[in-house]
């Protein structure tokens, strides 16, 4: 997609969101206009807790009302004392260590790289012609000798040694 097409799609989506939220703004303005102007927040809620004023069991007595003085006089509090001196710790100068002589290495001249000569062409002998491979004949089919009829000796009845007889060996 090209950039202009993407921007168009984003603008359409944002415009749809704005249009979709307009009814909620209108509803909010209507609710603000029709709300009551009560200072206590609208509804009538009965308090569950009653408070007793402080000194509820004391009877009031007549007291002399305070008198108004047109220009009150200042009560002297005494002379001001000077500000106490401040302690400033002395700054003791310290001598930095003297510089030491550092040996300076002066680089020596380095010889320039030398040119490597290009190797001269040499007469390398070319390989000689080799003979082409020849066909090697396959081995011939030699017949196998015919089987012979050799008779096996008949089995004999030879007793095998018992374990008791071989235990003493």
Legacy VTK file of the C-alpha trace (Angstrom):
# vtk DataFile Version 3.0
C-alpha trace
ASCII
DATASET POLYDATA
POINTS 169 float
0.000 0.000 0.000
1.234 3.453 -0.652
1.451 6.113 2.054
-1.479 8.193 0.779
-3.799 5.176 0.971
-2.701 4.392 4.540
-3.314 7.969 5.627
-6.775 7.911 4.078
-7.665 4.730 5.983
-6.398 6.192 9.279
-8.405 9.386 8.728
-11.576 7.400 8.021
-11.107 5.326 11.200
-10.521 8.407 13.374
-13.534 10.197 11.877
-15.705 7.136 12.628
-14.515 7.138 16.260
-15.371 10.841 16.597
-18.845 10.342 15.103
-19.454 7.306 17.359
-18.676 9.311 20.527
-20.849 12.362 19.740
-24.063 10.806 21.233
-22.268 10.265 24.558
-21.246 13.927 24.695
-24.829 14.990 23.997
-26.125 12.671 26.743
-23.590 14.114 29.194
-24.671 17.691 28.447
-28.340 16.724 28.919
-27.576 15.117 32.297
-25.634 18.193 33.428
-28.479 20.504 32.401
-31.182 18.513 34.198
-29.198 17.865 37.406
-30.559 19.435 40.603
-28.686 22.284 42.247
-28.756 20.822 45.776
-25.637 21.518 47.777
-25.747 18.184 49.531
-25.364 16.195 46.339
-28.977 15.503 45.402
-30.588 12.752 47.451
-31.769 13.022 51.033
-29.708 10.705 53.195
-30.422 10.467 56.902
-27.257 10.496 59.019
-26.738 7.331 60.988
-24.484 8.853 63.643
-25.425 11.815 65.801
-22.775 13.901 67.455
-22.951 15.424 70.927
-21.297 18.850 71.144
-18.313 19.175 73.435
-19.280 20.337 76.894
-22.857 19.189 76.486
-23.372 18.861 80.258
-21.883 22.279 81.196
-24.171 25.250 81.730
-23.002 28.558 80.257
-22.042 31.381 82.600
-21.769 35.113 81.963
-18.259 36.172 81.065
-16.833 39.628 80.566
-16.621 40.415 76.893
-13.159 41.264 75.630
-12.366 44.934 75.351
-11.115 46.480 72.176
-7.844 48.348 72.381
-7.390 50.763 69.578
-3.612 50.626 69.485
-2.102 47.770 71.332
1.223 48.539 72.954
4.274 46.533 72.265
5.757 44.688 75.153
9.536 45.045 75.074
11.335 41.761 74.943
14.803 43.123 75.653
17.730 44.106 73.560
18.847 41.926 70.740
22.067 40.108 71.341
24.632 39.823 68.592
24.687 36.745 66.479
27.075 34.189 67.945
30.316 33.682 66.096
30.529 30.913 63.593
33.214 28.244 63.752
35.050 27.974 60.486
37.717 25.285 60.553
41.090 26.495 59.363
42.260 25.448 55.943
45.727 24.024 56.245
47.456 24.191 52.899
49.112 20.996 51.845
52.016 20.959 49.493
51.447 18.705 46.528
54.253 16.264 45.802
56.912 17.603 43.532
56.821 16.299 40.001
59.254 13.526 39.269
61.312 13.180 36.161
59.709 10.763 33.777
62.059 9.364 31.166
61.005 10.222 27.672
61.558 7.617 25.025
62.379 9.143 21.708
61.388 6.763 18.964
64.130 5.705 16.621
63.686 5.709 12.933
62.185 2.585 11.484
63.455 1.426 8.122
60.961 1.782 5.344
59.471 -1.404 3.979
61.283 -2.834 1.024
59.667 -3.744 -2.225
59.223 -7.411 -2.879
60.381 -8.226 -6.390
57.913 -9.855 -8.721
59.043 -13.443 -9.407
60.371 -14.013 -12.891
58.565 -16.393 -15.175
60.290 -19.769 -15.390
60.058 -22.452 -18.024
58.022 -25.107 -16.345
57.846 -28.232 -18.503
54.369 -29.088 -19.649
53.031 -32.504 -18.697
53.605 -35.213 -21.232
50.840 -37.066 -22.952
49.711 -40.081 -21.017
48.262 -43.157 -22.633
44.533 -43.571 -22.662
43.202 -46.316 -20.399
42.680 -49.677 -22.015
39.909 -52.128 -21.449
40.914 -54.925 -19.115
39.162 -58.205 -19.999
36.817 -59.598 -17.393
37.745 -62.936 -15.812
36.360 -65.955 -17.573
33.702 -68.161 -16.101
35.654 -71.091 -14.675
33.395 -74.085 -13.872
33.384 -75.311 -10.292
34.543 -78.872 -9.634
31.685 -81.309 -9.172
30.895 -82.334 -5.603
32.395 -85.602 -4.471
30.606 -88.249 -2.533
32.742 -88.731 0.532
31.272 -90.957 3.135
31.136 -89.765 6.688
32.269 -92.222 9.374
29.385 -93.741 11.255
28.727 -92.321 14.721
30.134 -94.256 17.633
28.763 -94.692 21.088
31.505 -93.098 23.204
30.455 -92.290 26.785
31.238 -88.777 27.961
33.120 -88.438 31.273
30.946 -87.871 34.362
31.400 -84.795 36.565
32.490 -86.946 39.522
35.274 -88.488 37.514
36.612 -85.117 36.369
36.300 -83.432 39.798
39.381 -85.176 41.143
41.652 -84.021 38.344
LINES 1 170
169 0 1 2 3 4 5 6 7 8 9 10 11 12 13 14 15 16 17 18 19 20 21 22 23 24 25 26 27 28 29 30 31 32 33 34 35 36 37 38 39 40 41 42 43 44 45 46 47 48 49 50 51 52 53 54 55 56 57 58 59 60 61 62 63 64 65 66 67 68 69 70 71 72 73 74 75 76 77 78 79 80 81 82 83 84 85 86 87 88 89 90 91 92 93 94 95 96 97 98 99 100 101 102 103 104 105 106 107 108 109 110 111 112 113 114 115 116 117 118 119 120 121 122 123 124 125 126 127 128 129 130 131 132 133 134 135 136 137 138 139 140 141 142 143 144 145 146 147 148 149 150 151 152 153 154 155 156 157 158 159 160 161 162 163 164 165 166 167 168
